[in-house]
Structures are given as C-alpha cells and as structure tokens.
Amino acid sequence: MSAYPVAPVLYELPADLQSESVLQRFIEWVAEHRGIRLDGYRELYDWSITDLDGFWESVWQFYDVHSSTPYTAVLAEERMPGAVWFPGARLNYAEHVLRGDGGRCAFVAYSQTRPTQEWSVDDLRAEVGRVRTGLVEAGVGLGDRVAAYLPNIPETIAIELAVVSLGAVWATCAPEFGASSAIDRLSIIEPKVLFAVGGYRYGRKSIDRTAEVAEITAAIGSLEKVVEVAYPSHVLSDAIRYEDFGDGGAEDIAFEHVPFDHPLFVIFTSGTTGKPKAITHCHGGILLEHLKNHGLSWGLREGDRLMWYSTTAWMVWNTLPSVLLVGASVVLYDGDPTFPDTRELWRVAEETDPDVLGMSPAYIRGSRAAGVDPRTEFSFPRLRQLCAVGSPLPRDGYRWVHEEFGDRVLLNVGSGGTDVCGGIVQGAPLLPVYDGQISGSALGVAAAAFDENGDPVLDSPGELVIRRPMPSMPVGFWGDDDGSRMHEAYFSSYPGIWRHGDWAVFHADGSCQITGRSDATLNRGGVRLGTSEFYRVIDAAPDAEDSLVVFLEGQGEDAETGRLLLFVQMAGGAPLDEERRASFARMLRSELSPRHVPDEIHAVPAIPLNRTGKKLEVPVKRLLQGRPLAEVAQLGAVADAGALEWFAEFARTRSAAPVLDASAP
C-alpha cells in the first residue's frame, strides 16, 4: 500500500453556499466580461495558470484596482526571477486599504495589556494622517525604511499604512523577540525611524522590554528617531511620545503613487537556522495576491469579519490589513491565546462573531486534547470558514473540525509562506475537503512536485515548485544587490523554476500533502520519507502530545543507512516504556511501512518550535550531528529555548540513551 494514497472526500459545502460564494460570482464575472465560461474550480484553476494575463487582469478589474497611470501590459516579461508585471501602472497599497465607507468597522482589538478597542475606517484614516504628518516632519520619504518593535495592535497597522502611503518601506519585529534577534533583522534594512513599546502583558506575565529597546537603538546606527507607543505606559528614555508624533494635526492623506514593483514591506524569515533573510514584497504584488486570496479563497466580502490570531513576527500578520481591501473588518488579539485556558480564542470568536476564523493546527489539536466542544459550548452563527495554516494539520484534526462544525463551515487548510506572502496550496468554497489532505493549488499558482531530474510526479513525493511567476513573488532580498542569495534560495535547483523548499505529494484530482521541509526529509535506504507522515500517525495517539523525527545519515557507503530517531512528548507526563515504544513502532509499521520504524524512540519534555509553531527538525538534526547549539539556531527566534537546550544535552549524552531496534515486532 502506498504511503501517499488519494484521500476520500470528507465533505463539500452545500450547493447554496457554493453558489453564493465570491468565487462563484468571479466565475460568472469572467463569463460576462471576458466571454470565458468555466465549469467549477478545476477549470478556473487551469485557466488561471495557463492564461496569466487574463486571470490577473480579471482580478485587477473585478476588484477595481486604481492606478493613476495605465499599464501597458499585464505580464510584460515572463521569467523567474525578474518577471515584469503591469509596467506603467502607478498605485499605492495603503490607498486601497483605506478606501470605501469610513463608518464601517476596521478593527476590534483585544489585548491582555489594555481594554478592548474598536476602530472605524475613519478612525484609522485619522490616525494614519497624523502619523504620516510626523513621518514627513521626520524627513521620511520615498524609499526610506521605518521599522517597528510592536505587538498586534491597531496603532501598528496605522503606522504601517502611514509609512507606505509615502512610498517608504515598512518592516516589523515582534517584541517577544530578544534584542539580538531584533537587531539581526532590523539592521539589515537600516531604518530611519523605529516605533517601539516598552513592555506588554502575556497572560499573567508583565514583560519589560526597556532594556531590549535600548540595546536595539544603540546597535542600529541608521536610526534618527525612536517613537514609543504607550502600551501600557511611557517607560522608554529619549523616545518621542507617540501621541506627540505629528502633533501638528492630521493632514489630508495623500498617497505616493509608485510603480507596481516598488518595495512595500520587508518580512524576515524565522532565522532559526541562520541569519534571517529580508524578503522584500511590492505594492502591486501584495495588493493583487491578497485581493485574490482574501476574496476568492477565504470568501470575504463587504461587511464580513475575520479573526486570526497572529503576532507581528508571522507573515499572517501582514495579511491582516488587507482584509480591509474587500470591505471586511479584522479582530486583532495581543496576548497569550491559552490564557486563562485553551478556550480563550473560542470565547473571543463567539463575542466577535467572525465569518472567517483562522487558527493554527497546534491550537486546533490543543483544543481537541483539552476537551473543548465548540459545537455545544459556543455559538458562531456567521462562521463560513475555519482556516488552518502554519504547520500540517493531522487527519484527526480534519475530522474533529467536521464533527464540530458540520458541512456548512469550510475547513480551509493551506500552506504557503513568507516568501510569497500568501498561499501556494489551499482550499476554496468550490473545492471538496479531503480527509487529511489539502484541497488543491491556489488560483494563479502553477504548483507541482518535481523529482531530482526536474520532472513532475504524481502520487509520490517531490520538491514543491512553482512553474510560472506570481505577482507576489519577492522583488528581492534587501541587501542582496546581485541577487545571489535569492537565486540560491529558490532557483539553484531548477533553473527558471521556483523551488519552495517543501516536500509535497500531488494527486490527479488536485489534492495534495505537504510532508515536511525538503531539507529535513529523511532518506532511508534510498527512499525519501516525509516527516509529516510520522506526525500524522504518532500525534493521533491519545498519549502523544507532540513528536519530532530526524534521520542521521551514516558515513561513506553507509550514508543512507544511518539511524532514524523519533522523539515523543508524552501527554501529561505519561511514561514511555519499552512496551509503549514497541507499540509506536507497530503503528508506524502497519499504517506506513517497515521503513518508517525508528531505530530509537525517546521521550522528550517538549518539542522545539519556532515562533510560528513549526518544528525545528533541522536544528535538532544538526545538534545530534555534533554541532554546538550556538551554531544551529538563534535562541531568540525559538518559542521555548529550553526545548532546544534539552536536545543539546541529549546529544552530549546520547550514547547512554535507551534504544529501540528497528526489527522489533
């Protein structure tokens, strides 16, 4: 039996919800305005990747994108890297975010630091205008960089929009990052102004960041001004008060119209395995990608509401202001999502009644393990989609969501990344939900799995690639003047083809699986095994809270034999004795294959994760190969440094650890 079978359909949205979706309206619009009749998602998807000009121009026109000068082509030069989109167009992302009815809600902001706030679009416009005045007075203009050390609060979005309204470039670093991690990121772009908080609350903890801000400002020589956002009080020395920034009053907002590919913001990679990359996205690319994603995939429309927990360290945060592009509002949340207990986000969702709710797979699994029963404990009358991204969602997570919410709430599981600031594979209202697999490729994304020869493969794992350009592909890495780092990151394996760095399986029906990072894929006996296969089996066990697997290659001719190690975080401190080790081995053998049976199984107090919840497989592997902790990861970019420190100690004492033989029954 294949380890990658086609999954059965778990459910589909009823016909009435499909017909009422924005996606169906878009299909009808294409038929009316372009004379192209498309029957369902599959035909729409095929058109979106074969006629890039027609598809992306249709998104532009469907959402009435405004340009002060006409474009002369859609995709003038198709190449990767360096595709040229909409030459001649001049626009501004912030102008599109702030247009429309000023009286409608922009944000409802929950915080463990201060009381709940609600902002209208007019409130946001006024704040953007005031901050913009301060930025102009500070000498910020076209191409300058402005950085933030701020949490997920309305002021952060207002500052971002003020920055990009000027054609300046925005970047943010979450205050949960330590000083060295923040310096590693923000120093790359040499910002002129830094906005920061001196502290915040996370659950019961009061977090003081005054020392970190002082260290950051001392280390970044380009800074000319530091502005403190009062959250909760003014504690930074030598900083301008946010309330006094632009205190001359708000000017009428003007928007600097810039070329389509003008830098909009910089998002930093996790930096857990090396110096972060400063991925630079552009105004036009993000505008089009988020209109397509938020409207056609997430199904957001005017008057809707989205709630999605994120810190400013995650690329999901960069998608939140774009919710306003389609006339919807956002629920912001700053604090510990598990305080006072795992039901916290469910309670906030009930109070705010979102149409689309985003949660991490880890939070979904944690809710299930804690016995949360949203169906009976809470009410979500408007909910149409529950989105899950950030890490693979196990099959039991798919089934739990379906059991709780039924056929009328779409489970939209996706995978994309900081690199494209959007989805590569995901669900949509016209696609079925498969049992444990992602529904398909995102519109406009020519995704496939390639073997080592650069040939596409079905029903077996390969490198996740994108074969044609997307508007939201980065315009470069900041500071990578010759493009060499970007070329090495995405284009060195298959010339002219984007290699994303994930290991994926595609099926003929369009469904797919992301089986792990390709640099963490296990090559055992000449067969490559995806790490998520192991997690799907082990994490479904009631006494396993989480797990992590690595393969340590042998030397020379024995490079593919090596040893396969499985680490299990047992729920509630349950014991991992020889009988339970053998049981885990039998599960992997029967549900996957004998090749999946580990050589060693160990209990671990916690699985190390980065700050967006992804397992740190590569740093753990490098530790077990003898590399020092300081070389394998930046502890400031790790959610729990102690979890990684445990592996460093384990690596030093591994010879005395208990071993399970792969031949065990």
Secondary structure, DSSP 8 states (H G I E B T S, - for coil): --SS----EEE---HHHHHTSHHHHHHHHHHHHH-----HHHHHHHHHHH-HHHHHHHHHHHTT---SS--S-SEEE--TTT-EESTT-EE-HHHHHH-S-TTSEEEEEEESSS--EEEEHHHHHHHHHHHHHHHHHTT--TT-EEEEE--SSHHHHHHHHHHHHTT-EEEE--TTS-HHHHHHHHHHH--SEEEE-SEEEETTEEEE-HHHHHHHHHH-TT--EEEE--SS----TT-EEGGGTTTT---------EETTSEEEEEE---SSSS--EEEEEHHHHHHHHHIIIIIIS---TT-EEEE---TTSHHHHHSGGGGGGT-EEEEEES-TTSSSTTHHHHHHHHH--SEEEE-HHHHHHHHHTT--HHHH---TT--EEEE-SS---HHHHHHHHHHHGGGSEEEE-EEETTTTEEEEE--TTS-EESSSB-EE-TT--EEEE-TTS-B-SSS-EEEEE-S--TTS-SEETT-TTSHHHHHHHTSSSTTSEEEEEEEEE-TTS-EEEEEEGGG-EEETTEEE-HHHHHHHHTTSTTEEEEEEEEE--SGGGTTT-EEEEEEEEGGG----HHHHHHHHHHHHHHT-GGGS-SEEEE-S---BBTTS-B-HHHHHHHHTT--HHHH--GGGBS-HHHHHHHHHHHHHGGGS----TT--
